[in-house]
Amino acid sequence: MDARARPNHPSSHAASYYAASSQAQPDEPALSGEVNVDVCVVGGGFTGLNTAIELAERGLSVALLEAHTIGWGASGRNGGQLIRGVGHHVERFRDVIGDSGVRELKRMGLEAVEIVRQRVEKYRIDCDLTWGYCDLANKPREFDGFAEDAEELRGLGYRHELQLIAPDDLRSVIGSGNYAGGMLDMGSGHLHPLNLALGEAAVAKSLGVQLFEHSPVIRLEYGAQVKVHTAQGLVRADTLVLGCNAYLNDLDPTLSGKVLPAGSYIIATEPLGDDLAQQLLPRNTAMCDQRVAVDYFRLSADKRLLFGGACHYSGRDPQDIGAYMQPKMLKVFPQLKDVKIDFQWGGMIGIGANRLPQIGRLDEHPNVFYAQAYAGHGLNATHLAGKLLGEAISGQHSSGFDVFAKVPHMAFPGGKHLRSPLLALGMLWHRLKSWSGSDGAAL
């Protein structure tokens, strides 16, 4: 089966491997009439679902509105890599949040994965969760940096196995000669993201959350009681959560100006069989390299190679995702030259100018909360965001929420038409710095 998925399919899921192998998805109703709740959540991805779960567990009434179907956006299309950490180079924010705040961000980057682990275990969500991840060094200096990373992680109390893999030993984790070493982390891993989202939707519903699909929000009225309008219905709520990320569009122009939708793309091979799969990834770990335009890959439960990356800031998607991505895959694994590509798809991730997730509330409307701009760390960071929003909205003191809320986030200058070219120039600059041997930190 060759499913040529486009990133912005109008209503049903993109024709991805995940959609083809997902569990049955209940058809939730569209909003009709009026609903009154404590909290209205807009967005049926990981941010919205986990915020809803956290709030319902605390006894609040919640209605969740999704414009398409649960998990339709990045939550149901991503690489399925569950990797420690939130943000990029968080030491940059020391002047704003202090040493304690930087340490808190690093600690929360570890907690975020544990939230997923505990949610899957507590509610027995079937999503092919598999532990094991390996950072891959493209250059020797990156491999040298892994030792420092491991030391810092242990200093933060990281309890999982970390193992430096020298270049000569890399064949124990990957059947490719392209890399200069690695670091194996048994506290990160990979999973089937759409099945996780569907499982979490079932959890939310069992806790009393009202789920509405095919209910795009057309207008918001802020005030002491927020009014959320759809074409056929209205939600009145004391509190609003906007969890739309790259698909916020202009629902709130202030927030949408701070997040850039960027395209990311994945291909999935035909099933490889046990021998070839073992040759490629002997320990069945997720993999990610260190380049700005990152490559990431892993095996699925049925032994396909899922290979992704190629983040696009132009707003224009490749005409043929498979033709665009397959050469990248073959550069890493030339032994797959005769293997068929069964699925190809893409979607939008949200990126902010400083590459730190944006979690907070609107200054002028303190009963409006948001979380967005995960910059490729969404699988774990969304679950952390749900926890922090749940704490803040329910009145529970949340030091983590306070740390995120202190960090300012600039709007991309020039409006939505200039966001993409400006960020593309910024990413090119960082690539040039990396090639020249200087610090290649991401935006």
C-alpha positions as MATLAB code, in Angstrom:
seq = 'MDARARPNHPSSHAASYYAASSQAQPDEPALSGEVNVDVCVVGGGFTGLNTAIELAERGLSVALLEAHTIGWGASGRNGGQLIRGVGHHVERFRDVIGDSGVRELKRMGLEAVEIVRQRVEKYRIDCDLTWGYCDLANKPREFDGFAEDAEELRGLGYRHELQLIAPDDLRSVIGSGNYAGGMLDMGSGHLHPLNLALGEAAVAKSLGVQLFEHSPVIRLEYGAQVKVHTAQGLVRADTLVLGCNAYLNDLDPTLSGKVLPAGSYIIATEPLGDDLAQQLLPRNTAMCDQRVAVDYFRLSADKRLLFGGACHYSGRDPQDIGAYMQPKMLKVFPQLKDVKIDFQWGGMIGIGANRLPQIGRLDEHPNVFYAQAYAGHGLNATHLAGKLLGEAISGQHSSGFDVFAKVPHMAFPGGKHLRSPLLALGMLWHRLKSWSGSDGAAL';
ca = [
       0.000    0.000    0.000;
       1.442    3.367   -0.992;
      -0.366    6.076    0.973;
       0.686    9.489   -0.230;
      -0.456   11.636    2.667;
      -0.654   15.374    2.550;
       0.000   17.353    5.753;
      -3.291   19.252    5.849;
      -5.929   16.644    5.115;
      -9.284   18.400    5.582;
     -10.983   16.191    8.177;
      -9.865   12.587    8.543;
      -6.386   11.576    9.646;
      -3.437   11.890    7.307;
      -2.903    8.592    5.473;
       0.000    7.659    7.732;
       1.280    4.363    9.070;
      -0.249    5.367   12.392;
      -3.728    5.856   10.934;
      -3.474    2.529    9.090;
      -2.437    0.674   12.266;
      -4.442    2.566   14.876;
      -7.027    1.182   17.217;
     -10.683    1.864   16.472;
     -11.483    5.533   16.976;
     -14.912    6.406   18.394;
     -16.745    9.130   16.522;
     -17.394   11.889   19.045;
     -20.267   14.297   18.320;
     -19.928   17.824   17.053;
     -20.886   20.519   19.545;
     -24.531   21.512   19.253;
     -26.315   23.886   21.584;
     -24.880   25.319   24.788;
     -22.572   23.665   27.302;
     -21.548   25.141   30.659;
     -18.347   23.879   32.298;
     -15.563   24.982   34.580;
     -12.960   24.757   31.797;
     -13.133   24.717   28.005;
     -10.114   23.199   26.259;
      -9.553   23.942   22.569;
      -7.458   21.322   20.789;
      -7.752   17.530   20.775;
      -4.059   16.685   20.724;
      -1.739   15.764   23.575;
      -1.864   19.250   25.128;
      -5.643   19.390   25.279;
      -6.174   15.750   26.224;
      -3.676   15.785   29.065;
      -4.840   19.118   30.408;
      -8.373   17.749   30.393;
      -7.261   14.595   32.228;
      -5.364   16.581   34.851;
      -8.355   18.869   35.453;
     -10.908   16.058   35.536;
      -8.754   14.144   38.020;
      -8.940   17.246   40.208;
     -12.736   17.333   40.016;
     -13.332   20.124   37.475;
     -15.874   19.851   34.671;
     -14.283   20.061   31.216;
     -15.420   20.335   27.598;
     -12.846   19.718   24.864;
     -13.324   20.995   21.304;
     -11.411   19.525   18.362;
     -11.755   20.969   14.869;
     -11.152   17.614   13.164;
     -10.735   14.305   15.007;
      -8.820   13.426   18.166;
      -5.082   13.320   17.434;
      -5.521   14.783   13.939;
      -2.556   17.178   14.154;
       1.036   16.613   15.216;
      -0.024   14.415   18.139;
      -1.159   11.682   15.762;
       1.514   12.136   13.086;
       4.840   12.665   14.873;
       7.910   10.453   14.980;
       6.799    8.716   18.158;
      10.076    9.478   19.921;
       9.726    9.939   23.676;
      12.940   11.758   24.594;
      13.996   13.495   27.793;
      14.307   17.276   27.849;
      12.308   20.396   27.040;
      13.677   23.385   25.195;
      17.098   23.993   23.725;
      20.079   25.298   25.698;
      18.003   26.445   28.646;
      21.029   28.093   30.276;
      20.237   31.068   28.026;
      17.335   31.953   30.308;
      19.416   32.216   33.495;
      19.148   36.029   33.596;
      15.350   35.729   33.643;
      14.725   32.672   35.826;
      17.990   32.343   37.759;
      20.056   29.254   38.499;
      17.157   27.584   40.287;
      14.879   28.160   37.305;
      17.383   26.660   34.862;
      17.736   23.610   37.084;
      13.954   23.367   37.339;
      13.610   23.385   33.534;
      16.173   20.590   33.269;
      14.453   18.594   35.998;
      11.080   19.016   34.305;
      12.612   17.712   31.080;
      13.111   14.408   32.898;
       9.750   14.519   34.670;
       7.949   14.961   31.349;
       8.899   11.452   30.202;
       7.894   10.003   33.561;
       4.433   11.556   33.204;
       3.942    9.610   29.977;
       5.292    6.438   31.570;
       2.926    6.749   34.530;
      -0.113    7.628   32.408;
       0.401    4.623   30.155;
       0.916    2.317   33.136;
      -1.922    3.686   35.273;
      -4.540    3.478   32.540;
      -3.037    0.519   30.642;
      -2.874    2.355   27.332;
      -1.828    0.080   24.457;
       0.580    2.204   22.406;
       3.656   -0.005   21.752;
       5.710    1.846   24.377;
       9.321    0.612   24.076;
      12.262    1.864   26.151;
      15.604    2.742   24.628;
      16.903    5.789   22.735;
      20.298    6.746   21.330;
      21.704   10.204   20.604;
      23.961   10.029   17.549;
      26.987   12.288   17.126;
      27.625   13.632   13.639;
      31.055   14.953   14.698;
      33.673   13.880   17.271;
      33.145   17.045   19.334;
      29.471   16.132   19.699;
      30.444   12.710   21.026;
      32.789   14.395   23.516;
      29.839   16.471   24.692;
      27.788   13.348   25.476;
      30.044   12.603   28.465;
      29.191   16.021   29.898;
      25.505   15.417   29.199;
      25.615   12.102   31.046;
      27.355   13.659   34.032;
      24.785   16.451   34.203;
      21.875   14.017   33.955;
      23.239   11.939   36.804;
      23.666   15.136   38.817;
      19.958   15.846   38.288;
      19.136   12.455   39.780;
      18.479   10.641   36.500;
      17.850    7.034   37.489;
      18.045    5.315   34.106;
      20.982    3.657   32.379;
      23.204    5.947   30.295;
      25.961    4.405   28.192;
      28.487    6.121   25.933;
      28.920    4.186   22.678;
      32.330    4.732   21.080;
      32.541    4.911   17.263;
      34.047    1.434   17.065;
      31.120    0.004   19.036;
      28.289    1.741   17.213;
      27.379   -1.399   15.288;
      25.932   -2.678   18.560;
      23.135   -0.103   18.241;
      22.951    0.935   14.562;
      23.842   -0.632   11.225;
      25.323    2.539    9.763;
      28.848    3.915    9.549;
      27.787    7.562    9.365;
      28.242    8.577   12.984;
      31.006    9.524   15.419;
      29.600    7.847   18.508;
      26.425    7.778   20.538;
      24.839    7.856   23.965;
      22.315    5.187   24.857;
      19.540    6.262   27.214;
      17.235    3.595   28.588;
      14.925    6.173   30.191;
      13.720    7.489   26.822;
      12.071    5.476   24.083;
       9.395    5.344   21.416;
       5.696    4.558   20.923;
       2.675    4.709   18.607;
       1.554    8.332   19.119;
      -1.920    8.103   17.613;
      -2.795    5.113   19.782;
      -1.512    7.036   22.805;
      -3.776    9.968   21.908;
      -6.771    7.691   21.394;
      -6.061    5.953   24.683;
      -5.841    9.269   26.489;
      -9.101   10.405   24.902;
     -10.753    7.287   26.329;
      -9.259    8.103   29.729;
     -10.535   11.688   29.566;
     -14.005   10.498   28.605;
     -14.056    7.963   31.442;
     -13.283   10.826   33.837;
     -16.289   12.817   32.625;
     -14.680   15.102   30.039;
     -17.099   16.031   27.247;
     -15.338   15.467   23.915;
     -16.520   17.197   20.753;
     -14.983   16.526   17.331;
     -15.565   18.350   14.020;
     -16.139   21.498   16.086;
     -13.763   24.228   14.928;
     -13.889   27.358   17.063;
     -14.903   30.373   15.028;
     -14.910   33.072   17.705;
     -13.778   33.694   21.283;
     -15.313   36.150   23.723;
     -13.018   36.863   26.647;
     -14.332   38.019   29.989;
     -15.058   36.807   33.504;
     -16.861   33.964   31.768;
     -15.337   32.944   28.449;
     -17.647   32.196   25.519;
     -16.319   29.778   22.905;
     -18.350   29.762   19.681;
     -18.511   27.035   17.054;
     -20.753   26.977   13.989;
     -23.543   25.168   15.851;
     -22.780   25.586   19.513;
     -21.415   27.577   22.422;
     -19.346   26.675   25.460;
     -19.476   28.945   28.505;
     -16.573   28.413   30.878;
     -14.819   30.089   33.767;
     -11.451   29.207   32.239;
     -10.185   28.653   28.694;
      -7.181   26.611   27.580;
      -5.790   27.068   24.072;
      -3.827   23.969   23.094;
      -3.764   24.248   19.301;
      -0.012   24.786   18.811;
       0.822   24.992   15.068;
      -2.887   24.851   14.180;
      -3.964   27.892   16.224;
      -4.186   30.019   13.070;
      -5.598   33.452   14.002;
      -7.878   32.304   16.804;
      -5.785   34.449   19.155;
      -3.496   36.720   17.100;
      -1.210   37.482   20.059;
      -0.400   33.820   20.592;
      -0.341   32.836   16.926;
       2.261   35.523   16.264;
       4.645   33.745   18.642;
       4.545   30.319   17.033;
       5.695   29.331   13.567;
       4.072   26.296   11.913;
       6.856   24.273   10.294;
       6.448   21.153    8.177;
       8.037   17.866    9.200;
       7.900   14.644    7.188;
       8.098   10.882    7.722;
       8.298    7.791    5.548;
       7.645    4.191    6.606;
       9.073    1.199    4.766;
       7.394   -2.089    4.146;
       7.917   -4.618    6.989;
      11.618   -5.499    7.001;
      11.524   -8.861    8.723;
      13.443   -9.784   11.838;
      16.893  -10.194   10.256;
      17.055   -6.854    8.436;
      15.438   -4.986   11.325;
      18.023   -6.494   13.683;
      20.795   -5.435   11.316;
      19.590   -1.812   11.233;
      18.722   -1.262   14.894;
      19.923   -4.226   16.986;
      18.520   -2.866   20.259;
      15.244   -1.511   18.807;
      16.033    1.978   20.043;
      14.802    5.307   18.747;
      17.571    7.371   17.137;
      18.226   11.052   16.576;
      21.266   12.887   15.222;
      22.575   16.288   16.318;
      22.098   18.393   13.196;
      19.854   21.456   13.129;
      17.836   19.785   10.353;
      17.568   16.638   12.413;
      17.139   13.053   11.180;
      15.208   10.729   13.490;
      14.239    7.108   12.990;
      13.075    3.952   14.711;
      11.361    0.621   14.129;
       7.620    0.162   14.386;
       6.056   -2.770   16.225;
       5.748   -4.659   12.918;
       9.403   -4.010   12.000;
       9.062   -1.149    9.533;
      11.666    1.617    9.558;
      10.062    4.993   10.274;
      12.407    7.742    9.102;
      11.651   11.422    9.611;
      13.026   14.935    9.620;
      13.559   17.637    6.971;
      11.831   20.472    8.830;
      10.500   23.059    6.350;
       9.948   26.707    7.327;
       8.860   27.884    3.907;
       5.212   26.900    4.233;
       5.564   24.806    1.062;
       5.538   21.034    1.356;
       7.452   18.666   -0.950;
       5.400   17.543   -3.934;
       6.447   13.954   -3.258;
       7.385   13.315    0.365;
       8.696    9.834   -0.379;
      11.000   11.031   -3.167;
      12.214   13.811   -0.892;
      12.866   11.668    2.201;
      14.057    8.363    0.729;
      17.534    9.663   -0.282;
      18.023   10.890    3.291;
      17.152    7.443    4.595;
      19.466    5.729    2.093;
      22.353    7.958    3.128;
      22.052    6.426    6.597;
      20.965    2.936    5.547;
      22.078    2.200    1.957;
      21.106   -1.443    2.527;
      17.451   -0.352    2.117;
      17.845    0.647   -1.553;
      15.488   -2.117   -2.733;
      12.977   -1.750    0.098;
       9.552   -0.366   -0.743;
       8.158    2.759    0.914;
       4.605    1.982    2.051;
       3.654    5.284    3.718;
       4.641    8.921    3.454;
       3.097   11.799    5.349;
       3.753   15.124    7.003;
       2.337   17.606    9.455;
       3.006   20.846   11.254;
       5.041   21.341   14.408;
       5.081   24.645   16.284;
       8.345   26.522   16.841;
       8.942   29.660   18.883;
      11.768   32.122   18.381;
      13.677   30.930   21.467;
      12.845   27.201   21.077;
      11.376   26.925   24.590;
       7.788   25.696   25.013;
       5.398   28.560   25.708;
       3.272   27.763   28.782;
       1.389   30.511   30.569;
      -1.694   32.704   30.713;
      -2.676   35.895   28.911;
      -1.732   39.002   30.900;
      -4.895   40.869   29.949;
      -7.131   37.805   30.417;
      -5.837   35.796   33.394;
      -8.489   33.084   32.959;
      -7.082   32.205   29.507;
      -4.213   29.698   29.582;
      -2.139   28.283   26.732;
       0.648   25.887   25.820;
       2.382   25.746   22.433;
       5.668   25.887   20.460;
       7.239   22.593   21.530;
       9.846   22.721   18.731;
       9.938   18.986   18.139;
       9.820   17.923   21.813;
       6.049   17.739   21.834;
       5.439   14.151   22.839;
       6.845   14.628   26.323;
       6.485   18.404   26.713;
       2.735   18.337   26.023;
       2.239   15.947   28.928;
       4.278   18.208   31.180;
       2.238   21.197   29.982;
      -0.993   19.388   30.845;
       0.245   18.761   34.378;
       1.401   22.354   34.887;
      -1.830   23.804   33.488;
      -3.870   21.438   35.639;
      -2.016   22.598   38.734;
      -2.306   26.296   37.928;
      -5.975   26.239   36.914;
      -7.046   24.201   39.932;
      -5.348   26.653   42.302;
      -2.508   24.325   43.229;
       0.855   26.072   43.542;
       2.952   25.185   40.505;
       6.580   26.289   40.591;
       7.071   24.742   37.154;
       4.257   26.809   35.641;
       5.754   29.936   37.217;
       9.171   29.219   35.690;
       7.767   28.818   32.173;
       5.520   31.854   32.552;
       8.473   34.104   33.456;
      10.254   33.558   30.139;
       9.252   36.214   27.556;
       8.452   35.121   24.010;
       8.788   37.519   21.131;
       6.346   37.627   18.255;
       7.851   36.947   14.863;
       8.222   40.340   13.162;
       6.328   41.235   10.040;
       3.239   39.128   10.663;
       2.515   35.639    9.430;
       3.796   36.246    5.904;
       7.346   37.027    7.073;
       7.616   34.510    9.928;
       8.713   31.614    7.723;
      11.429   33.366    5.660;
      12.873   35.049    8.741;
      13.143   31.788   10.670;
      14.528   30.025    7.591;
      17.308   32.640    7.470;
      17.963   32.127   11.169;
      18.218   28.368   10.769;
      20.613   28.802    7.827;
      22.793   31.053    9.976;
      22.984   28.419   12.685;
      23.850   25.730   10.128;
      26.699   27.919    8.849;
      27.953   28.396   12.418;
      27.836   24.645   12.948;
      29.737   23.944    9.727;
      32.407   26.479   10.702;
      33.029   24.598   13.954;
      31.544   27.209   16.317;
      28.592   26.734   18.610;
      25.665   25.588   16.486;
      22.956   26.181   19.092;
      19.438   26.253   17.720;
      17.308   29.369   17.730;
];
